[in-house]
């Protein structure tokens, strides 16, 4: 760390890869020290992202990223440097100018922006959705933000509000059946799926439209299986790697499905899974159609009193979680006292 006496601040250089480096200004004169310096868990998480990228498994490249409790913005700026499509650094309003300074310092203004977001505040989230957060993030980042009881509750309420679950294969199948039934009344040939795509009046059968999961559903399964790295798909939050909905995800067996609805239980007549999915997307101005595999959150924190509540909070807020194994972390940036979790919102 280099101290520059002209402004009384310290500058921390972070080398993510040989050609991707950050310089982070730490505002040590701020009264709010928690948001003024780079904490160790942020460094571990940033190097975890870089390590995945070096292995060809980049979690953030080409994706929308939201960082909660950014402080200096080091973790979110690491995502920007690693190729994220857009990164929103967020924290309390008085820290926004300092985050913007680090965005400019690293020349990442085309990709990253800083904004205020107050956790657990419905009005703050509504304003974010109207302005800089019109669509849900593919990836949420948070580090060193679970050390107070009130902070933990507000953080998980915000995670549950901004993340979206994986799209269920059952909902996709129900949409296909509804399209096929609508097309069955017209003339002409071809399958229900082809008719739905073409907008014509094909007379295909609903059974044909019910067929195998489409590319989006395969992408959902692939995204979930890749989120933890090789060998961890079975424990990974999210859809089953085979592309089938998990228990409770709205995919029943033997149900009739109905028009635009999804069977919730064995032999059911059709539940509200499809309607729930549409309602979830409607909460976002731009919808959530491109977040096929669901949002994934990376949460990093040190072993401190109170963090043992994190698994229970995940369960309470409908988030599946799995800890990243030490061998999946950057070999030079891991220690037993710092944990990195991957979270995914479960379908209700």
Secondary structure, 3 states (H helix, E strand, C coil): CEEECCCCEEEEEEEEECCEEEEEEECCCCCCHHHCCCCHHHHHHHHHHHHHHHCCCCCCCCCEEEEECCCCCHHHHHHHHCCCCEEEEEECHHHHHHHHHHHHHCCCCCCEEEEECCCCCHHHHHHHHHCCCCCCCCEEEEECCCCCHHHHHHHHHHHHHHCCCCCCHHHHHHHHHHHHHHHCCCCCCCCHHHHHHHCCCCCCCHHHHCCCCCHHHHHHHHHHHHCCCCCCHHHCCCCCCCCCCCCCCCCCCCCCCCCCCCCCCCCCCCCCHHHHHHHHHHCCCCCCCCCCCCCEEEEEEECCCCHHHHHHHHHHCCEEEEECCHHHCCCCCCCCCEEEEEEEECCC
